[in-house]
Amino acid sequence: MSQPVKKIDTLRALMRDESWPQALSLAAKFPRLGCDKAVIVRAHECIVNPSFYRQLGVDTEQAIQAGIAALKARYS
């Protein structure tokens, strides 16, 4: 009987493949992200709805890069 694939293993595989939109989407749903939660969720939301965040004055590319950096720091 095979072990179920854990979400953290899926996340790490996405990060290894540099599939950042999918990695941010998955991580944004994690319940325990601590102080990185807001940065990761904002990065995911900037990918999903960039025009909305640009209207709010958010530099979406910077927010996405910050989310990627938070994922790397937390899960690498």
C-alpha positions in Angstrom: 0.0 0.0 0.0 1.5 3.3 -1.1 1.7 6.4 1.1 -0.4 9.4 0.2 1.5 12.3 -1.3 1.8 15.1 1.3 1.1 18.7 0.3 4.5 19.8 1.5 6.1 17.3 -0.8 4.0 18.6 -3.7 5.0 22.1 -2.8 8.7 21.3 -2.7 8.4 19.6 -6.1 6.7 22.7 -7.6 9.4 24.9 -6.1 12.1 22.6 -7.5 10.5 22.9 -10.9 10.2 26.7 -10.4 6.4 26.5 -11.0 5.9 29.5 -8.9 2.2 30.3 -9.7 1.2 26.8 -8.7 3.5 26.7 -5.6 2.1 30.0 -4.4 -1.4 28.9 -5.0 -0.9 25.7 -2.9 1.0 27.4 -0.1 -1.5 30.2 0.2 -4.0 27.6 1.4 -1.7 26.3 4.2 -3.1 27.1 7.6 0.2 27.7 9.4 2.4 30.1 7.5 3.2 32.3 10.5 4.6 35.7 9.6 5.0 34.7 6.0 1.2 34.2 5.4 0.4 37.7 4.3 3.3 37.9 1.8 2.5 34.5 0.3 -1.2 35.1 0.0 -0.6 38.6 -1.5 1.8 37.1 -4.1 -0.8 34.5 -5.0 -3.5 37.1 -5.3 -1.3 39.3 -7.5 -0.9 36.4 -9.9 -4.6 35.7 -10.0 -5.8 39.3 -10.2 -2.9 41.6 -11.1 -5.0 44.5 -12.5 -6.9 44.8 -9.2 -3.7 45.1 -7.2 -2.2 47.5 -9.7 -5.2 49.7 -9.2 -4.5 49.6 -5.4 -0.9 50.8 -6.2 0.8 47.5 -5.5 3.9 46.6 -7.5 2.6 43.1 -8.5 6.0 41.9 -9.7 7.7 42.9 -6.5 4.9 41.3 -4.4 5.2 38.0 -6.4 9.0 38.0 -5.9 8.5 38.6 -2.2 6.2 35.7 -2.0 8.7 33.5 -3.8 11.4 34.6 -1.5 9.2 33.8 1.5 8.5 30.3 0.1 12.2 29.7 -0.4 13.1 30.9 3.1 10.4 28.8 4.7 10.5 25.6 2.7 13.9 25.2 1.1 
